Amino acid sequence: MEDLIRKYALKNRADYGEAQKKAVIGKVFADNPELKKDAGKVVKKAEEVIKKINQLSEEEILREMEEHEYFEKEHDDGLPELPNVDEEKGVVMRMAPFPSGMLHIGNARMAVLNDEYVKKYDGKLYLVIDDTAGSEDKKPIPEAYEEIPKDLEWLGIEIDEIIRKSDRMNIFYEYGEKFLEEGWAYVCKCNAKKLRENRKKGLECSHRKNTPKENLEEWKKMLEGYYTQGEAVVRLKTDMKHKDPAFRDRVLLRVSHVDHPMVDRDYDVWPMLEFSWAIDDHELGMTHILRGKDLMMENKMERYMWNLLGWEEPEILNHGLMNIKGITISTSKAKKNIDEGKYIGWEDPRTWSLKSLKKRGFKPEAIRNFVLSFGMSESNVTVPVKSLYTENRKIIDEEADRYFFVENPVELDIKGVNEKKVAEADLHPEFPERGFREIEVVPEDGVIKVLIEKDDFEEGKEIRLKDLLNIKIEEEGVKIVGGGIDYALDNNLPIIQWLPAEDNKKCTILMPNGNEKTGFCESNLEEDGEVIQFIRKGFVNPVDVGSEEVTCFFTHN
């Protein structure tokens, strides 16, 4: 507790010349809501610490601040220099999402790293919609073509050109024919099981010995739709005795009769990713390629084909894989659940799509900072999801106004009140200049009615209704306890949120796990689209604010 108080007292002193008790305590409670149970102890300790902090010199303040997470050091993106940058060619890079769904938090690393490097070298960045591979259970969806660029724009990614690979099929066919003419590839009609057995044993199949003329005849049949799916493929001749069985005569193109959202059924032969990228990374002029280290086979394949074609190789950089502990990401599962009506759409928080994070109130710069904190290391990293929350909290904590929300409400009748009571609650405890919101309760026959949470209700207990008054819950009723805020602090009373029993709004909060929290919030909440904090509950993004009801997406604690 003392360390937390000291951290925010230092920051408040540095920002405003003198640390203020109310602002520091507000920050401490926001960081650790559990401390509100010991509000009196927190206040007393804060008074002691703040007194000492205000006596320190500026140099001492800044030196101590360096020990804490919030201290803003000079920005360093943590990225190593790109190797072999040609001043004449500059830097040209690409990102290549497959449009089977929306971009998610895992894709953000690919997008941000490419964008950072291109900006660093004043280069060009292509968005290449990688829509040539696919199957009946995993194929492009029409809405992704429009929505992926929007998500990247929200993330701050600057795209120089958008390319659809399905528009480049004739180019892939030209090179497919060239590989067959040169004898670098052959048409194989082995079934999948036989193909795997031969590859594992290092055995050449009979089709490998066909002449280029025979292969081109089979190729023509493939293009004309003579073969059904799985009957014929084009395989690259590598070495059937290669030490890595996976590298032995890999498939370059295959027959696939799939309805495509952009080109319908115009094509029955589709390139595999390794082949299409070997061609496009050259044809589009890529100078540097970023990849996860799980794609080392793609590196080998591209380099092998570039060597056959006599092409200069772009630089390839591989980074480690990022695992975010506490969440599950699956585009195919998300799409299935959306199609079946189990999810509300790609904005459903369980998809972990960028759209869902935006809906929850995440800031794009927080996602960028989160990604850059891992740099380009080749080591795999596992990071808790709360690290993402921490980055976002750094930004939204100062922006978010505060409001009351009461879940599982219990109605209290407070006796002995003969005049209207008005609570003046700060919109933000650290920024009094923002003003306050008024919450009124009007008595009827000497009684005011308020809502508190069931968990806060306990007979014989004294509590403070934040910014209003102190009460004691007794078996025979609820009565006012005098002394105001000083009495509450001196006696270590819990300080809780509350609402008028009548003047409020129904409120539903959609949680990250898809569950809903229901309760009531202030009638003062009138605008949507800006993240707020429900005191003692966490940050939320109000997405639909009506005169009587409010719907929010939960951001995080």
VEXDREN-2710 file (C-alpha; in Angstrom, 1 decimal):
% VEXDREN-2710
k/r/px/py/pz
1/MET/0.0/0.0/0.0
2/GLU/2.7/2.5/0.9
3/ASP/4.7/1.8/-2.2
4/LEU/1.6/2.4/-4.3
5/ILE/0.8/5.7/-2.5
6/ARG/4.4/6.8/-2.9
7/LYS/4.3/6.0/-6.6
8/TYR/1.3/8.3/-7.3
9/ALA/2.3/10.9/-4.9
10/LEU/5.6/11.3/-6.8
11/LYS/3.7/11.6/-10.1
12/ASN/1.2/14.1/-8.7
13/ARG/4.0/16.2/-7.3
14/ALA/5.9/16.2/-10.5
15/ASP/2.9/17.1/-12.6
16/TYR/1.4/19.8/-10.4
17/GLY/4.2/21.1/-8.1
18/GLU/2.6/19.8/-5.0
19/ALA/1.0/16.4/-4.3
20/GLN/-2.7/16.6/-3.4
21/LYS/-4.2/14.0/-1.1
22/LYS/-7.5/13.6/-2.9
23/ALA/-5.9/13.1/-6.3
24/VAL/-3.3/10.6/-4.9
25/ILE/-5.9/8.5/-3.1
26/GLY/-8.1/8.4/-6.2
27/LYS/-5.2/7.1/-8.2
28/VAL/-4.4/4.5/-5.6
29/PHE/-7.9/3.2/-5.4
30/ALA/-8.2/3.1/-9.2
31/ASP/-5.0/1.0/-9.3
32/ASN/-6.1/-1.4/-6.5
33/PRO/-9.8/-1.2/-5.7
34/GLU/-9.4/-3.7/-2.9
35/LEU/-7.7/-1.0/-0.8
36/LYS/-11.1/0.8/-0.5
37/LYS/-11.9/-1.7/2.3
38/ASP/-9.2/0.0/4.3
39/ALA/-9.9/3.5/3.2
40/GLY/-9.1/5.0/6.6
41/LYS/-5.7/3.4/6.7
42/VAL/-5.0/4.5/3.2
43/VAL/-5.9/8.1/3.9
44/LYS/-3.7/8.2/7.0
45/LYS/-0.7/6.7/5.3
46/ALA/-1.3/9.0/2.3
47/GLU/-1.1/12.0/4.5
48/GLU/2.2/10.9/5.9
49/VAL/3.8/10.0/2.6
50/ILE/2.5/13.1/0.8
51/LYS/4.0/15.4/3.5
52/LYS/7.4/13.8/2.9
53/ILE/7.1/13.9/-0.9
54/ASN/6.3/17.6/-0.9
55/GLN/9.6/18.3/0.9
56/LEU/11.8/16.6/-1.7
57/SER/13.6/18.5/-4.4
58/GLU/12.7/18.1/-8.1
59/GLU/15.9/16.1/-8.7
60/GLU/14.9/13.7/-6.0
61/ILE/11.4/13.4/-7.3
62/LEU/12.6/12.5/-10.9
63/ARG/15.2/10.1/-9.6
64/GLU/12.6/8.1/-7.6
65/MET/10.1/8.2/-10.4
66/GLU/12.5/6.3/-12.6
67/GLU/11.9/3.2/-10.4
68/HIS/8.2/3.1/-11.3
69/GLU/6.4/1.8/-14.4
70/TYR/4.7/5.1/-15.4
71/PHE/8.0/7.0/-15.8
72/GLU/8.2/8.0/-19.5
73/LYS/11.6/7.5/-20.9
74/GLU/12.8/8.6/-24.3
75/HIS/11.0/6.4/-26.8
76/ASP/12.8/3.4/-28.2
77/ASP/10.9/1.1/-30.5
78/GLY/13.4/-1.7/-29.6
79/LEU/13.7/-2.8/-33.2
80/PRO/17.0/-3.8/-34.7
81/GLU/18.1/-2.2/-37.9
82/LEU/17.0/-3.9/-41.1
83/PRO/20.0/-5.7/-42.8
84/ASN/21.3/-4.7/-46.2
85/VAL/19.1/-1.7/-46.9
86/ASP/19.8/-0.5/-50.4
87/GLU/19.5/3.3/-50.5
88/GLU/18.3/3.2/-54.1
89/LYS/15.7/0.6/-53.7
90/GLY/14.7/1.7/-50.2
91/VAL/12.5/-0.5/-48.1
92/VAL/9.4/-2.3/-49.5
93/MET/7.5/-4.6/-47.2
94/ARG/4.1/-6.3/-47.1
95/MET/1.6/-7.8/-44.8
96/ALA/-0.6/-10.6/-46.1
97/PRO/-3.7/-11.5/-44.1
98/PHE/-5.9/-14.3/-45.3
99/PRO/-9.5/-12.9/-45.4
100/SER/-11.3/-15.7/-43.7
101/GLY/-12.3/-13.4/-40.9
102/MET/-11.3/-10.1/-39.2
103/LEU/-7.9/-9.2/-37.9
104/HIS/-7.4/-10.1/-34.2
105/ILE/-4.9/-9.2/-31.5
106/GLY/-2.5/-11.8/-32.7
107/ASN/-2.4/-10.2/-36.2
108/ALA/-1.6/-6.9/-34.6
109/ARG/2.1/-7.9/-34.2
110/MET/2.5/-8.5/-37.9
111/ALA/0.9/-5.2/-38.8
112/VAL/2.6/-3.0/-36.3
113/LEU/6.1/-4.4/-36.9
114/ASN/5.8/-3.9/-40.6
115/ASP/4.4/-0.4/-40.2
116/GLU/7.1/0.6/-37.7
117/TYR/9.9/-0.5/-40.0
118/VAL/8.4/1.1/-43.1
119/LYS/8.0/4.4/-41.2
120/LYS/11.5/4.1/-39.8
121/TYR/13.0/3.9/-43.3
122/ASP/10.4/6.0/-45.1
123/GLY/9.6/3.0/-47.2
124/LYS/6.4/1.5/-48.8
125/LEU/4.0/-0.9/-47.2
126/TYR/1.6/-3.1/-49.3
127/LEU/-1.5/-4.8/-48.0
128/VAL/-1.7/-8.0/-50.0
129/ILE/-5.0/-9.8/-49.4
130/ASP/-3.7/-13.4/-49.5
131/ASP/-6.9/-15.0/-50.9
132/THR/-5.6/-17.7/-53.3
133/ALA/-5.4/-20.6/-50.9
134/GLY/-8.5/-22.0/-49.3
135/SER/-10.9/-24.9/-48.9
136/GLU/-14.6/-25.4/-48.4
137/ASP/-14.3/-25.1/-44.6
138/LYS/-11.8/-22.2/-44.8
139/LYS/-12.3/-19.7/-47.5
140/PRO/-12.4/-15.9/-47.9
141/ILE/-15.5/-14.0/-46.7
142/PRO/-16.7/-11.0/-48.6
143/GLU/-16.8/-8.5/-45.7
144/ALA/-13.2/-9.1/-44.8
145/TYR/-12.0/-7.3/-48.0
146/GLU/-13.5/-4.1/-46.8
147/GLU/-13.1/-4.4/-43.1
148/ILE/-9.5/-5.4/-42.9
149/PRO/-8.2/-2.1/-44.3
150/LYS/-10.5/-0.2/-41.9
151/ASP/-9.1/-2.2/-38.9
152/LEU/-5.5/-1.4/-40.1
153/GLU/-6.4/2.3/-40.4
154/TRP/-7.8/2.3/-36.9
155/LEU/-4.5/0.7/-35.7
156/GLY/-2.6/3.6/-37.3
157/ILE/-1.1/1.4/-40.1
158/GLU/-0.4/3.4/-43.3
159/ILE/-0.9/1.4/-46.4
160/ASP/0.6/2.5/-49.8
161/GLU/-1.3/0.0/-51.9
162/ILE/-3.9/-2.7/-51.6
163/ILE/-3.5/-5.8/-53.8
164/ARG/-5.7/-8.9/-54.1
165/LYS/-3.8/-12.0/-55.0
166/SER/-6.9/-13.5/-56.6
167/ASP/-6.4/-10.8/-59.3
168/ARG/-3.0/-12.2/-60.1
169/MET/-4.0/-15.7/-61.0
170/ASN/-2.7/-15.4/-64.6
171/ILE/0.7/-14.5/-63.3
172/PHE/0.8/-17.6/-61.1
173/TYR/-0.3/-19.7/-64.1
174/GLU/2.5/-18.3/-66.3
175/TYR/5.1/-19.3/-63.7
176/GLY/3.4/-22.7/-63.1
177/GLU/3.8/-23.4/-66.8
178/LYS/7.4/-22.2/-66.7
179/PHE/8.3/-24.6/-63.9
180/LEU/6.8/-27.5/-65.8
181/GLU/8.6/-26.5/-69.1
182/GLU/11.9/-26.2/-67.3
183/GLY/11.4/-29.6/-65.6
184/TRP/11.5/-28.1/-62.2
185/ALA/8.0/-29.4/-61.4
186/TYR/5.7/-32.2/-62.4
187/VAL/2.0/-33.0/-62.3
188/CYS/1.4/-35.7/-59.7
189/LYS/-1.8/-37.8/-59.5
190/CYS/-1.0/-39.8/-56.4
191/ASN/-3.7/-39.7/-53.7
192/ALA/-2.9/-37.8/-50.5
193/LYS/-2.2/-41.0/-48.6
194/LYS/0.3/-42.3/-51.2
195/LEU/1.9/-38.9/-51.5
196/ARG/2.6/-38.8/-47.7
197/GLU/3.9/-42.4/-47.7
198/ASN/6.4/-41.7/-50.6
199/ARG/7.5/-38.5/-49.0
200/LYS/8.1/-40.2/-45.6
201/LYS/10.1/-43.0/-47.3
202/GLY/11.9/-40.8/-49.7
203/LEU/10.4/-42.6/-52.7
204/GLU/9.9/-41.0/-56.1
205/CYS/6.5/-41.7/-57.7
206/SER/6.1/-42.7/-61.3
207/HIS/4.8/-39.2/-62.3
208/ARG/8.1/-37.6/-61.4
209/LYS/9.7/-39.2/-64.5
210/ASN/7.2/-37.6/-66.9
211/THR/8.6/-35.3/-69.6
212/PRO/7.9/-31.6/-69.6
213/LYS/5.6/-32.2/-72.6
214/GLU/3.6/-34.8/-70.7
215/ASN/3.4/-32.6/-67.7
216/LEU/2.2/-29.6/-69.8
217/GLU/-0.6/-31.8/-71.2
218/GLU/-1.7/-32.8/-67.7
219/TRP/-1.4/-29.1/-66.7
220/LYS/-3.8/-28.2/-69.5
221/LYS/-6.3/-30.8/-68.2
222/MET/-6.0/-29.3/-64.7
223/LEU/-6.8/-25.8/-66.0
224/GLU/-9.8/-27.1/-68.1
225/GLY/-11.4/-28.7/-65.0
226/TYR/-10.7/-32.3/-66.1
227/TYR/-9.6/-33.4/-62.6
228/THR/-11.7/-33.2/-59.4
229/GLN/-10.3/-31.9/-56.2
230/GLY/-7.4/-33.9/-54.9
231/GLU/-6.9/-35.8/-58.2
232/ALA/-3.9/-33.8/-59.5
233/VAL/-1.4/-31.4/-58.1
234/VAL/1.8/-29.7/-59.3
235/ARG/4.8/-30.7/-57.2
236/LEU/8.2/-29.0/-57.1
237/LYS/11.2/-31.3/-57.6
238/THR/13.5/-30.9/-54.7
239/ASP/15.3/-33.9/-53.3
240/MET/13.3/-37.0/-52.2
241/LYS/16.2/-37.9/-49.9
242/HIS/16.3/-34.5/-48.2
243/LYS/16.9/-34.8/-44.5
244/ASP/13.7/-32.9/-43.8
245/PRO/10.8/-35.1/-45.2
246/ALA/8.6/-32.0/-45.2
247/PHE/10.8/-30.4/-47.8
248/ARG/10.6/-33.3/-50.2
249/ASP/8.7/-32.4/-53.5
250/ARG/6.2/-30.0/-51.9
251/VAL/2.9/-29.1/-53.7
252/LEU/2.9/-25.8/-55.6
253/LEU/-0.6/-25.7/-57.2
254/ARG/-3.7/-27.9/-56.7
255/VAL/-7.1/-28.4/-58.1
256/SER/-9.7/-26.8/-55.8
257/HIS/-13.4/-26.2/-56.8
258/VAL/-14.3/-23.5/-54.4
259/ASP/-16.7/-20.6/-54.8
260/HIS/-14.6/-17.5/-54.4
261/PRO/-16.2/-14.2/-53.3
262/MET/-14.1/-12.1/-55.7
263/VAL/-13.7/-14.4/-58.8
264/ASP/-16.5/-16.8/-58.3
265/ARG/-15.6/-20.1/-60.1
266/ASP/-13.3/-18.6/-62.7
267/TYR/-10.4/-20.8/-61.6
268/ASP/-10.1/-24.4/-60.7
269/VAL/-6.4/-24.5/-60.0
270/TRP/-5.0/-22.5/-57.0
271/PRO/-1.4/-21.8/-56.0
272/MET/-0.2/-22.8/-52.5
273/LEU/1.1/-20.0/-50.4
274/GLU/4.8/-20.8/-50.8
275/PHE/4.5/-20.7/-54.6
276/SER/2.4/-17.5/-54.8
277/TRP/4.8/-15.7/-52.4
278/ALA/7.9/-16.9/-54.2
279/ILE/6.5/-15.2/-57.3
280/ASP/4.9/-12.1/-55.7
281/ASP/7.7/-11.2/-53.3
282/HIS/9.8/-10.8/-56.5
283/GLU/7.2/-9.3/-58.8
284/LEU/6.0/-6.7/-56.2
285/GLY/9.6/-5.7/-55.4
286/MET/9.8/-6.8/-51.7
287/THR/13.1/-5.9/-50.1
288/HIS/12.4/-7.2/-46.5
289/ILE/10.0/-9.9/-45.3
290/LEU/8.9/-10.3/-41.6
291/ARG/7.7/-13.7/-40.6
292/GLY/7.1/-15.7/-37.4
293/LYS/9.7/-18.4/-36.9
294/ASP/7.0/-21.0/-37.3
295/LEU/7.2/-20.3/-41.1
296/MET/10.8/-21.4/-41.6
297/MET/9.7/-23.9/-44.3
298/GLU/8.3/-21.0/-46.3
299/ASN/11.7/-19.4/-46.1
300/LYS/13.4/-22.5/-47.5
301/MET/10.8/-22.9/-50.3
302/GLU/11.0/-19.4/-51.4
303/ARG/14.8/-19.3/-51.5
304/TYR/14.8/-22.6/-53.4
305/MET/12.5/-21.2/-56.1
306/TRP/14.3/-17.8/-56.3
307/ASN/17.5/-19.7/-56.9
308/LEU/15.8/-21.7/-59.8
309/LEU/14.6/-18.5/-61.3
310/GLY/17.9/-16.7/-60.8
311/TRP/16.3/-13.9/-58.7
312/GLU/17.9/-11.8/-56.0
313/GLU/16.6/-12.8/-52.6
314/PRO/14.8/-10.3/-50.3
315/GLU/16.0/-10.2/-46.7
316/ILE/13.9/-12.5/-44.4
317/LEU/13.6/-11.7/-40.7
318/ASN/11.9/-14.2/-38.4
319/HIS/10.5/-13.3/-35.0
320/GLY/9.4/-15.5/-32.1
321/LEU/5.8/-16.4/-31.5
322/MET/3.7/-14.4/-29.0
323/ASN/1.3/-16.3/-26.8
324/ILE/-1.1/-14.2/-24.7
325/LYS/-1.9/-16.2/-21.6
326/GLY/-5.6/-16.1/-20.6
327/ILE/-7.2/-15.8/-24.0
328/THR/-8.0/-18.2/-26.9
329/ILE/-7.9/-16.9/-30.5
330/SER/-9.4/-18.9/-33.4
331/THR/-10.7/-17.2/-36.5
332/SER/-12.4/-20.3/-37.7
333/LYS/-14.1/-21.0/-34.4
334/ALA/-15.2/-17.3/-34.1
335/LYS/-16.7/-17.4/-37.6
336/LYS/-18.5/-20.7/-36.8
337/ASN/-20.0/-19.2/-33.6
338/ILE/-21.0/-16.0/-35.5
339/ASP/-22.7/-18.0/-38.2
340/GLU/-24.5/-20.1/-35.6
341/GLY/-25.7/-17.0/-33.7
342/LYS/-23.7/-17.8/-30.6
343/TYR/-21.6/-14.6/-31.0
344/ILE/-23.2/-11.2/-31.8
345/GLY/-20.7/-10.7/-34.6
346/TRP/-17.0/-9.8/-35.0
347/GLU/-17.4/-7.2/-32.3
348/ASP/-18.2/-10.0/-29.8
349/PRO/-15.4/-9.8/-27.2
350/ARG/-14.8/-13.5/-27.4
351/THR/-13.4/-13.2/-30.9
352/TRP/-10.5/-11.0/-29.7
353/SER/-10.7/-9.2/-33.1
354/LEU/-9.5/-5.7/-33.4
355/LYS/-13.1/-4.7/-33.9
356/SER/-14.0/-6.3/-30.5
357/LEU/-11.1/-4.5/-28.8
358/LYS/-12.2/-1.2/-30.3
359/LYS/-15.8/-1.8/-29.1
360/ARG/-14.4/-2.6/-25.6
361/GLY/-12.7/0.8/-25.5
362/PHE/-9.1/-0.1/-26.3
363/LYS/-6.9/2.6/-27.7
364/PRO/-4.9/1.7/-30.8
365/GLU/-1.7/3.2/-29.4
366/ALA/-2.0/0.9/-26.4
367/ILE/-2.0/-2.1/-28.8
368/ARG/1.0/-0.7/-30.6
369/ASN/2.9/-0.2/-27.4
370/PHE/2.0/-3.7/-26.3
371/VAL/3.4/-5.2/-29.5
372/LEU/6.5/-3.1/-29.5
373/SER/7.4/-4.1/-25.9
374/PHE/8.4/-7.5/-27.4
375/GLY/10.5/-6.1/-30.2
376/MET/11.7/-8.4/-33.0
377/SER/13.3/-11.1/-30.7
378/GLU/13.4/-14.6/-32.1
379/SER/12.5/-16.0/-28.7
380/ASN/9.0/-17.1/-28.1
381/VAL/7.2/-15.0/-25.5
382/THR/4.2/-15.8/-23.2
383/VAL/2.6/-12.7/-21.7
384/PRO/-0.5/-12.4/-19.5
385/VAL/-3.4/-10.5/-21.0
386/LYS/-3.2/-8.1/-18.1
387/SER/0.0/-6.7/-19.8
388/LEU/-2.3/-5.5/-22.6
389/TYR/-4.7/-4.1/-20.1
390/THR/-1.9/-2.3/-18.3
391/GLU/-0.8/-0.5/-21.6
392/ASN/-4.4/0.5/-22.2
393/ARG/-5.0/1.7/-18.6
394/LYS/-2.0/4.1/-18.9
395/ILE/-3.9/5.9/-21.6
396/ILE/-7.6/5.7/-20.6
397/ASP/-7.2/6.2/-16.8
398/GLU/-6.8/10.0/-17.2
399/GLU/-9.4/10.3/-19.9
400/ALA/-12.2/8.2/-18.3
401/ASP/-14.8/10.1/-16.2
402/ARG/-16.2/8.3/-13.1
403/TYR/-19.7/7.1/-12.6
404/PHE/-21.7/4.8/-10.2
405/PHE/-22.9/1.4/-11.1
406/VAL/-24.8/-0.9/-8.7
407/GLU/-25.1/-4.6/-9.4
408/ASN/-27.5/-6.9/-7.5
409/PRO/-29.1/-3.9/-5.8
410/VAL/-30.7/-3.7/-2.4
411/GLU/-33.0/-0.8/-1.6
412/LEU/-32.4/1.1/1.6
413/ASP/-34.9/3.4/3.3
414/ILE/-32.9/6.0/5.1
415/LYS/-35.0/7.7/7.8
416/GLY/-34.8/11.2/9.3
417/VAL/-34.2/13.1/6.1
418/ASN/-36.4/16.2/5.7
419/GLU/-34.7/17.9/2.8
420/LYS/-33.3/17.1/-0.6
421/LYS/-29.7/15.7/-0.5
422/VAL/-27.4/16.5/-3.4
423/ALA/-24.1/14.6/-3.9
424/GLU/-21.4/16.5/-5.8
425/ALA/-19.3/13.7/-7.3
426/ASP/-16.1/14.5/-9.2
427/LEU/-16.0/13.5/-12.8
428/HIS/-12.4/12.6/-12.2
429/PRO/-10.7/12.8/-8.8
430/GLU/-7.4/14.0/-10.3
431/PHE/-8.8/16.7/-12.5
432/PRO/-11.2/18.8/-10.4
433/GLU/-11.3/21.3/-13.3
434/ARG/-13.5/18.9/-15.2
435/GLY/-16.3/19.6/-12.7
436/PHE/-18.7/17.3/-11.0
437/ARG/-22.0/15.6/-11.5
438/GLU/-24.9/16.1/-9.2
439/ILE/-26.9/13.1/-7.9
440/GLU/-30.1/14.1/-6.1
441/VAL/-32.3/12.2/-3.7
442/VAL/-35.6/13.7/-2.6
443/PRO/-37.2/12.5/0.6
444/GLU/-40.8/11.4/0.9
445/ASP/-42.2/11.6/4.4
446/GLY/-38.8/12.0/5.9
447/VAL/-37.3/9.0/4.0
448/ILE/-34.9/8.8/1.1
449/LYS/-34.6/5.6/-0.9
450/VAL/-31.2/4.5/-2.4
451/LEU/-29.7/1.4/-4.0
452/ILE/-26.5/-0.3/-2.8
453/GLU/-25.0/-3.6/-3.7
454/LYS/-26.1/-6.7/-1.9
455/ASP/-22.5/-7.5/-1.0
456/ASP/-22.2/-4.1/0.8
457/PHE/-25.4/-4.7/2.9
458/GLU/-24.7/-5.9/6.4
459/GLU/-26.7/-5.3/9.6
460/GLY/-24.9/-3.4/12.2
461/LYS/-22.5/-1.9/9.7
462/GLU/-21.6/1.7/9.2
463/ILE/-20.8/2.8/5.6
464/ARG/-20.4/6.0/3.7
465/LEU/-22.4/6.6/0.6
466/LYS/-19.7/8.2/-1.6
467/ASP/-20.1/12.0/-1.7
468/LEU/-23.4/11.9/0.1
469/LEU/-23.6/10.9/3.8
470/ASN/-22.8/8.2/6.3
471/ILE/-25.3/5.6/7.4
472/LYS/-25.7/2.7/9.7
473/ILE/-27.7/-0.4/8.8
474/GLU/-29.7/-1.7/11.8
475/GLU/-32.3/-4.3/12.2
476/GLU/-35.0/-1.7/12.8
477/GLY/-33.9/0.4/9.8
478/VAL/-31.2/2.6/8.3
479/LYS/-30.2/5.9/10.0
480/ILE/-27.8/8.7/9.2
481/VAL/-24.5/8.9/11.1
482/GLY/-23.2/12.4/11.5
483/GLY/-19.7/13.7/11.1
484/GLY/-19.4/13.6/7.3
485/ILE/-16.3/12.5/5.4
486/ASP/-14.0/13.2/8.3
487/TYR/-16.0/10.7/10.5
488/ALA/-15.9/8.2/7.7
489/LEU/-12.2/8.4/7.3
490/ASP/-11.4/8.5/11.0
491/ASN/-13.5/5.4/11.6
492/ASN/-12.3/3.5/8.5
493/LEU/-15.8/3.3/7.0
494/PRO/-16.2/1.5/3.6
495/ILE/-16.9/4.1/1.0
496/ILE/-19.3/2.6/-1.6
497/GLN/-21.1/3.6/-4.8
498/TRP/-24.9/4.0/-4.6
499/LEU/-27.8/5.3/-6.7
500/PRO/-31.2/6.9/-6.1
501/ALA/-33.8/4.2/-6.1
502/GLU/-35.9/6.1/-8.7
503/ASP/-33.7/8.4/-10.8
504/ASN/-31.3/5.9/-12.5
505/LYS/-30.9/3.8/-15.7
506/LYS/-30.9/0.1/-16.3
507/CYS/-27.5/-1.0/-17.3
508/THR/-26.1/-4.1/-19.1
509/ILE/-22.4/-4.8/-19.3
510/LEU/-21.2/-7.4/-21.8
511/MET/-18.1/-9.1/-20.3
512/PRO/-15.1/-10.5/-22.2
513/ASN/-16.3/-14.1/-21.6
514/GLY/-19.7/-13.3/-23.3
515/ASN/-21.6/-13.2/-20.0
516/GLU/-23.6/-10.1/-19.0
517/LYS/-23.7/-8.1/-15.8
518/THR/-26.9/-6.3/-15.1
519/GLY/-27.7/-3.5/-12.7
520/PHE/-28.3/0.2/-12.6
521/CYS/-26.1/3.3/-13.4
522/GLU/-26.4/7.0/-13.0
523/SER/-28.9/9.0/-15.0
524/ASN/-26.0/11.5/-15.5
525/LEU/-24.5/9.1/-18.1
526/GLU/-25.8/10.6/-21.3
527/GLU/-23.2/10.0/-24.1
528/ASP/-21.8/6.9/-25.7
529/GLY/-18.5/6.2/-27.4
530/GLU/-16.1/7.4/-24.6
531/VAL/-14.6/5.0/-22.1
532/ILE/-15.7/5.7/-18.5
533/GLN/-14.9/4.0/-15.2
534/PHE/-17.6/2.5/-13.0
535/ILE/-16.2/3.1/-9.5
536/ARG/-15.1/-0.1/-7.9
537/LYS/-16.0/-2.1/-11.0
538/GLY/-13.6/-1.2/-13.8
539/PHE/-13.5/0.6/-17.2
540/VAL/-16.4/0.2/-19.6
541/ASN/-17.3/1.6/-23.0
542/PRO/-20.9/2.8/-23.2
543/VAL/-22.0/1.8/-26.8
544/ASP/-25.8/2.6/-26.5
545/VAL/-27.0/5.2/-24.1
546/GLY/-30.7/5.8/-24.0
547/SER/-33.0/7.8/-21.7
548/GLU/-33.8/4.7/-19.6
549/GLU/-31.2/2.0/-20.5
550/VAL/-27.5/1.8/-21.1
551/THR/-25.5/-1.0/-22.8
552/CYS/-21.7/-1.1/-22.2
553/PHE/-18.8/-3.3/-23.2
554/PHE/-16.4/-4.1/-20.4
555/THR/-12.9/-2.9/-21.1
556/HIS/-10.9/-4.2/-18.1
557/ASN/-10.2/-3.4/-14.5
END
